[in-house]
Amino acid sequence: MSVRRASLSDADLIAPLFDAYRVFYEETSDLDAARACIRENLTLGRSTIFIFIDGREVLGFTQLYPAFCSVAMKPFYILYDIYVLAEARERGIGCTLLQHAHTWAREQGAFRIDLETAHTNIRAQSIYEKLGYELDTTFRKYSLDVVST
């Protein structure tokens, strides 16, 4: 078992997990679109993806996007996606992926990692808090769908 940075050749292995992740957040399953999105992100270098592999099977992944904090004048990463197959949970895979991402982000010169999750995702929240993530109670998060406005 190991964690490594994904390459374009891993897109077909990651796509089913990415699709399942999207379904978890109540999106309609679309494996072809999931595969295309992962391929595009990897091809363009838009994100960095780490995968947890057992043999030839990918059991989990995390995807990080670069960002910059103007106030601190430092780079950081947004950990937007993390998913572990249901049958592989409770084995520390999520923690291992997160710790790998933390080390990598520090090596890239980032000063923090931000993430958000559903209010109902209690299992993930407990892992984040165990690893030192703090709930932001200072700022509100707003979103605007610019396509439909």
C-alpha positions in Angstrom: 0.0 0.0 0.0 1.3 3.4 -0.9 0.4 7.0 -1.6 1.7 8.7 -4.7 1.1 11.6 -7.0 -1.3 10.7 -9.8 -0.3 11.0 -13.4 -2.4 11.2 -16.6 -2.2 7.4 -16.9 -4.1 7.1 -13.6 -7.2 8.9 -14.8 -9.2 5.8 -15.6 -8.4 4.4 -12.1 -9.4 7.7 -10.4 -12.6 8.4 -12.4 -14.9 5.9 -10.6 -13.9 7.3 -7.2 -14.3 10.9 -8.4 -17.7 10.0 -9.8 -18.7 8.3 -6.4 -17.4 11.4 -4.6 -19.7 13.6 -6.7 -22.7 11.3 -6.1 -22.0 11.6 -2.4 -22.5 15.3 -2.8 -25.8 14.6 -4.6 -24.7 15.1 -8.2 -25.9 12.7 -10.9 -23.4 10.0 -11.7 -21.5 10.6 -15.0 -18.4 8.5 -15.2 -17.5 9.8 -18.7 -17.6 13.4 -17.5 -15.7 12.5 -14.3 -13.0 10.8 -16.4 -12.8 13.8 -18.7 -12.5 16.3 -15.8 -9.7 14.3 -14.1 -7.9 14.0 -17.4 -8.2 17.7 -18.0 -7.0 18.7 -14.6 -4.0 16.4 -14.9 -3.2 17.5 -18.4 -3.4 21.2 -17.6 -1.7 20.9 -14.2 -4.8 22.6 -12.8 -4.8 20.4 -9.7 -2.6 17.9 -7.9 -4.0 14.5 -7.1 -2.7 11.9 -4.7 -3.9 8.3 -4.8 -3.8 5.6 -2.2 -3.0 2.3 -3.9 -3.2 -1.3 -2.7 -1.7 -3.4 -5.4 -3.2 -2.1 -8.6 -6.5 -0.9 -6.9 -7.0 2.8 -6.1 -8.8 2.9 -2.7 -8.8 6.7 -2.2 -7.7 10.0 -3.6 -7.4 13.6 -2.7 -7.3 16.6 -5.1 -5.7 20.0 -4.3 -5.9 23.3 -6.1 -3.4 26.1 -5.7 -4.5 29.5 -4.3 -3.0 32.7 -3.0 -3.8 34.6 0.2 -3.5 38.4 -0.5 -3.6 39.3 3.2 -0.8 36.9 4.2 0.9 37.3 0.8 1.5 33.6 0.7 0.4 30.6 -1.4 -1.9 27.9 0.0 -3.9 25.0 -1.3 -7.6 24.2 -1.3 -8.2 20.5 -0.6 -11.4 20.3 -2.6 -11.8 16.5 -2.9 -11.0 13.6 -0.7 -12.7 10.2 -1.1 -12.1 6.7 0.1 -14.1 3.7 -1.2 -16.8 2.7 1.3 -15.3 -0.8 1.7 -11.9 0.6 2.5 -12.9 3.1 5.2 -11.9 2.8 8.9 -8.4 1.7 7.8 -6.7 5.1 8.1 -6.6 5.8 4.3 -8.1 9.2 4.6 -5.7 10.3 7.3 -2.8 8.9 5.3 -3.9 10.9 2.2 -4.3 14.1 4.2 -0.9 13.7 5.9 0.7 13.1 2.6 -1.0 16.3 1.2 0.2 18.3 4.2 3.8 17.3 3.7 3.6 18.0 0.0 2.0 21.4 0.5 4.7 22.4 3.0 7.3 21.3 0.4 5.6 23.6 -2.2 6.0 26.6 0.2 2.3 26.7 1.2 1.4 28.1 4.6 -2.0 26.4 4.9 -4.6 24.1 3.4 -8.2 25.0 3.4 -11.1 22.7 2.9 -14.9 22.6 3.3 -17.3 19.8 3.8 -21.0 19.2 4.2 -22.4 20.0 7.6 -23.7 16.4 7.7 -20.3 14.8 6.9 -19.6 14.1 10.6 -17.2 11.3 9.9 -14.9 13.5 7.8 -15.2 16.4 10.2 -13.8 14.2 13.0 -10.8 13.2 10.9 -10.1 16.8 10.0 -10.3 18.0 13.6 -8.1 15.0 14.8 -5.4 16.2 12.3 -5.6 19.8 13.6 -8.0 21.5 11.1 -10.0 24.3 12.8 -13.5 25.2 12.1 -13.6 28.8 10.7 -16.1 30.8 12.8 -14.7 34.2 11.8 -15.6 34.3 8.1 -18.8 33.4 6.2 -18.6 31.6 2.9 -20.6 33.0 0.0 -21.1 31.6 -3.5 -22.6 33.1 -6.6 -23.5 30.9 -9.6 -22.4 33.3 -12.4 -23.8 31.0 -15.1 -27.4 31.4 -14.1 -27.3 35.0 -13.0 
